[in-house]
Amino acid sequence: MMGTRIVVSAEWVELVRQLVRAGVLSLPVVSATVRIQAGQVLLAQVHGELPRGVREALGDGPEVGAMHETGKAGAGMAEPPRHHVMPKEFREWFEKRGFTGEMDIDEFCVKLEQAHHEAIHGGGDWKLGRIWPGEWNRMIMKALLEAEAEAGRMLTRNAILNIVAKRMEDYYIPMNFIAWRGR
């Protein structure tokens, strides 16, 4: 469509793409749901609901009624959230070892895809994950406490960072630190 500008939300595109992949919609049905007027795509819809044309093409039923537009996160398009590599629940422990001010644990966060984040915490249920010895928070604190016991004194910031860096490598966590400051 030369010279025509189509504007649709990324969420809508992803939703329709999923429906086409699943075989629920065909490309001709999808193109029939989009009305182009003056170079813009018009989708009459209530916020969060499927566009009217998609709903009509799918028909009635509980499955269709349960479908809705997702946000960026639901469509897998949101920017990956930031996660602390040094567990927040042990903030005081880290502060006693020098992680304050410009070296606060909030400065040592990484962006991880949700699936990767859930995997290092033992799956989608964090409560069950905490009983797995390889769960990130449990494993990293065990490693740090054992290293401290072996040293017979509090670990230095650098010693802690070296241990954390080694475990990040083992868990395929990128070493690209970013500050927390919200998501």
DRENSEVEX-801408 format. One record per residue (C-alpha): x, y, z. Coordinates in nm, 3 decimals, padded with zeros to 5 digits. Layout:
% residues N
<node xx="X" yy="Y" zz="Z"/>
...
***
This chain:
% residues 183
<node xx="00.000" yy="00.000" zz="00.000"/>
<node xx="00.221" yy="00.273" zz="-00.129"/>
<node xx="00.181" yy="00.609" zz="00.040"/>
<node xx="-00.065" yy="00.483" zz="00.299"/>
<node xx="00.018" yy="00.501" zz="00.665"/>
<node xx="-00.137" yy="00.234" zz="00.886"/>
<node xx="-00.141" yy="00.287" zz="01.259"/>
<node xx="-00.237" yy="00.001" zz="01.489"/>
<node xx="-00.125" yy="-00.087" zz="01.838"/>
<node xx="00.156" yy="-00.336" zz="01.873"/>
<node xx="-00.062" yy="-00.529" zz="02.116"/>
<node xx="-00.335" yy="-00.569" zz="01.855"/>
<node xx="-00.087" yy="-00.683" zz="01.592"/>
<node xx="00.057" yy="-00.944" zz="01.826"/>
<node xx="-00.289" yy="-01.069" zz="01.923"/>
<node xx="-00.392" yy="-01.108" zz="01.560"/>
<node xx="-00.059" yy="-01.272" zz="01.477"/>
<node xx="-00.122" yy="-01.530" zz="01.751"/>
<node xx="-00.473" yy="-01.597" zz="01.620"/>
<node xx="-00.341" yy="-01.647" zz="01.266"/>
<node xx="-00.065" yy="-01.880" zz="01.390"/>
<node xx="-00.320" yy="-02.081" zz="01.587"/>
<node xx="-00.533" yy="-02.118" zz="01.275"/>
<node xx="-00.827" yy="-01.933" zz="01.431"/>
<node xx="-00.811" yy="-01.653" zz="01.174"/>
<node xx="-00.701" yy="-01.646" zz="00.814"/>
<node xx="-00.524" yy="-01.350" zz="00.662"/>
<node xx="-00.829" yy="-01.256" zz="00.450"/>
<node xx="-01.041" yy="-01.244" zz="00.768"/>
<node xx="-00.782" yy="-01.024" zz="00.936"/>
<node xx="-00.772" yy="-00.782" zz="00.645"/>
<node xx="-01.153" yy="-00.767" zz="00.656"/>
<node xx="-01.139" yy="-00.649" zz="01.019"/>
<node xx="-00.939" yy="-00.342" zz="00.932"/>
<node xx="-01.110" yy="-00.046" zz="00.771"/>
<node xx="-00.875" yy="00.207" zz="00.616"/>
<node xx="-01.000" yy="00.562" zz="00.598"/>
<node xx="-00.785" yy="00.861" zz="00.505"/>
<node xx="-00.469" yy="00.655" zz="00.548"/>
<node xx="-00.543" yy="00.545" zz="00.904"/>
<node xx="-00.657" yy="00.211" zz="01.039"/>
<node xx="-00.982" yy="00.243" zz="01.229"/>
<node xx="-01.068" yy="-00.012" zz="01.492"/>
<node xx="-01.395" yy="00.045" zz="01.674"/>
<node xx="-01.354" yy="-00.125" zz="02.009"/>
<node xx="-01.403" yy="-00.092" zz="02.379"/>
<node xx="-01.072" yy="-00.075" zz="02.570"/>
<node xx="-00.938" yy="-00.424" zz="02.632"/>
<node xx="-01.187" yy="-00.603" zz="02.407"/>
<node xx="-01.113" yy="-00.761" zz="02.073"/>
<node xx="-01.184" yy="-00.543" zz="01.771"/>
<node xx="-01.545" yy="-00.590" zz="01.649"/>
<node xx="-01.440" yy="-00.752" zz="01.321"/>
<node xx="-01.223" yy="-01.009" zz="01.496"/>
<node xx="-01.504" yy="-01.089" zz="01.741"/>
<node xx="-01.749" yy="-01.129" zz="01.450"/>
<node xx="-01.508" yy="-01.350" zz="01.258"/>
<node xx="-01.458" yy="-01.575" zz="01.561"/>
<node xx="-01.827" yy="-01.602" zz="01.647"/>
<node xx="-01.980" yy="-01.647" zz="01.989"/>
<node xx="-01.859" yy="-01.881" zz="02.256"/>
<node xx="-01.693" yy="-01.889" zz="02.596"/>
<node xx="-01.346" yy="-01.904" zz="02.442"/>
<node xx="-01.407" yy="-01.592" zz="02.236"/>
<node xx="-01.570" yy="-01.417" zz="02.532"/>
<node xx="-01.258" yy="-01.487" zz="02.739"/>
<node xx="-01.025" yy="-01.335" zz="02.479"/>
<node xx="-00.911" yy="-00.981" zz="02.528"/>
<node xx="-00.640" yy="-00.748" zz="02.417"/>
<node xx="-00.332" yy="-00.767" zz="02.633"/>
<node xx="-00.095" yy="-00.492" zz="02.725"/>
<node xx="00.265" yy="-00.483" zz="02.607"/>
<node xx="00.374" yy="-00.728" zz="02.878"/>
<node xx="00.103" yy="-00.978" zz="02.789"/>
<node xx="00.204" yy="-00.963" zz="02.425"/>
<node xx="00.569" yy="-01.020" zz="02.514"/>
<node xx="00.664" yy="-00.677" zz="02.383"/>
<node xx="00.730" yy="-00.485" zz="02.703"/>
<node xx="01.081" yy="-00.396" zz="02.798"/>
<node xx="01.219" yy="-00.666" zz="03.027"/>
<node xx="01.182" yy="-00.569" zz="03.393"/>
<node xx="01.482" yy="-00.495" zz="03.613"/>
<node xx="01.584" yy="-00.742" zz="03.880"/>
<node xx="01.827" yy="-00.717" zz="04.170"/>
<node xx="02.118" yy="-00.961" zz="04.156"/>
<node xx="02.171" yy="-00.916" zz="04.529"/>
<node xx="01.848" yy="-01.018" zz="04.702"/>
<node xx="01.655" yy="-00.720" zz="04.840"/>
<node xx="01.543" yy="-00.914" zz="05.147"/>
<node xx="01.911" yy="-00.922" zz="05.254"/>
<node xx="01.967" yy="-00.549" zz="05.195"/>
<node xx="02.082" yy="-00.493" zz="05.554"/>
<node xx="02.340" yy="-00.774" zz="05.522"/>
<node xx="02.483" yy="-00.612" zz="05.208"/>
<node xx="02.479" yy="-00.264" zz="05.364"/>
<node xx="02.693" yy="-00.391" zz="05.655"/>
<node xx="02.946" yy="-00.499" zz="05.393"/>
<node xx="02.966" yy="-00.162" zz="05.219"/>
<node xx="02.679" yy="-00.162" zz="04.971"/>
<node xx="02.553" yy="00.188" zz="05.050"/>
<node xx="02.519" yy="00.519" zz="04.867"/>
<node xx="02.651" yy="00.496" zz="04.511"/>
<node xx="02.726" yy="00.127" zz="04.567"/>
<node xx="02.378" yy="00.040" zz="04.697"/>
<node xx="02.236" yy="-00.296" zz="04.584"/>
<node xx="01.984" yy="-00.096" zz="04.378"/>
<node xx="02.274" yy="-00.011" zz="04.144"/>
<node xx="02.324" yy="-00.380" zz="04.066"/>
<node xx="02.017" yy="-00.475" zz="03.868"/>
<node xx="01.984" yy="-00.647" zz="03.532"/>
<node xx="01.711" yy="-00.671" zz="03.272"/>
<node xx="01.585" yy="-01.026" zz="03.236"/>
<node xx="01.309" yy="-01.174" zz="03.026"/>
<node xx="01.027" yy="-01.300" zz="03.247"/>
<node xx="01.089" yy="-01.666" zz="03.157"/>
<node xx="01.459" yy="-01.640" zz="03.248"/>
<node xx="01.375" yy="-01.463" zz="03.573"/>
<node xx="01.120" yy="-01.729" zz="03.668"/>
<node xx="01.365" yy="-02.007" zz="03.575"/>
<node xx="01.640" yy="-01.885" zz="03.810"/>
<node xx="01.384" yy="-01.856" zz="04.087"/>
<node xx="01.259" yy="-02.211" zz="04.037"/>
<node xx="00.960" yy="-02.155" zz="03.810"/>
<node xx="00.649" yy="-01.940" zz="03.818"/>
<node xx="00.565" yy="-02.013" zz="04.185"/>
<node xx="00.828" yy="-01.829" zz="04.387"/>
<node xx="00.720" yy="-01.996" zz="04.714"/>
<node xx="00.789" yy="-02.341" zz="04.571"/>
<node xx="01.102" yy="-02.210" zz="04.402"/>
<node xx="01.248" yy="-02.104" zz="04.736"/>
<node xx="01.275" yy="-02.469" zz="04.844"/>
<node xx="01.495" yy="-02.551" zz="04.540"/>
<node xx="01.864" yy="-02.528" zz="04.638"/>
<node xx="01.949" yy="-02.374" zz="04.299"/>
<node xx="01.700" yy="-02.086" zz="04.338"/>
<node xx="01.895" yy="-01.762" zz="04.282"/>
<node xx="01.840" yy="-01.588" zz="04.617"/>
<node xx="01.895" yy="-01.905" zz="04.816"/>
<node xx="02.202" yy="-02.008" zz="04.615"/>
<node xx="02.370" yy="-01.667" zz="04.613"/>
<node xx="02.327" yy="-01.615" zz="04.989"/>
<node xx="02.453" yy="-01.968" zz="05.061"/>
<node xx="02.762" yy="-01.902" zz="04.849"/>
<node xx="02.826" yy="-01.566" zz="05.018"/>
<node xx="02.774" yy="-01.698" zz="05.371"/>
<node xx="03.000" yy="-01.999" zz="05.307"/>
<node xx="03.272" yy="-01.773" zz="05.163"/>
<node xx="03.243" yy="-01.546" zz="05.466"/>
<node xx="03.263" yy="-01.840" zz="05.708"/>
<node xx="03.570" yy="-01.970" zz="05.525"/>
<node xx="03.735" yy="-01.626" zz="05.538"/>
<node xx="03.654" yy="-01.591" zz="05.908"/>
<node xx="03.548" yy="-01.229" zz="05.859"/>
<node xx="03.300" yy="-01.012" zz="05.670"/>
<node xx="03.352" yy="-01.022" zz="05.295"/>
<node xx="03.457" yy="-00.703" zz="05.119"/>
<node xx="03.243" yy="-00.549" zz="04.846"/>
<node xx="03.489" yy="-00.668" zz="04.582"/>
<node xx="03.486" yy="-01.025" zz="04.716"/>
<node xx="03.105" yy="-01.022" zz="04.712"/>
<node xx="03.098" yy="-00.883" zz="04.357"/>
<node xx="03.342" yy="-01.152" zz="04.241"/>
<node xx="03.121" yy="-01.428" zz="04.382"/>
<node xx="02.806" yy="-01.271" zz="04.239"/>
<node xx="02.975" yy="-01.230" zz="03.897"/>
<node xx="03.076" yy="-01.597" zz="03.889"/>
<node xx="02.722" yy="-01.710" zz="03.974"/>
<node xx="02.575" yy="-01.470" zz="03.715"/>
<node xx="02.794" yy="-01.636" zz="03.455"/>
<node xx="02.676" yy="-01.982" zz="03.569"/>
<node xx="02.311" yy="-01.873" zz="03.538"/>
<node xx="02.359" yy="-01.695" zz="03.203"/>
<node xx="02.269" yy="-01.360" zz="03.354"/>
<node xx="02.414" yy="-01.067" zz="03.157"/>
<node xx="02.673" yy="-00.858" zz="03.339"/>
<node xx="02.508" yy="-00.534" zz="03.226"/>
<node xx="02.424" yy="-00.363" zz="03.552"/>
<node xx="02.160" yy="-00.092" zz="03.557"/>
<node xx="02.011" yy="00.107" zz="03.843"/>
<node xx="01.675" yy="00.001" zz="03.988"/>
<node xx="01.485" yy="00.334" zz="03.985"/>
<node xx="01.154" yy="00.162" zz="03.908"/>
<node xx="01.069" yy="-00.045" zz="03.604"/>
***
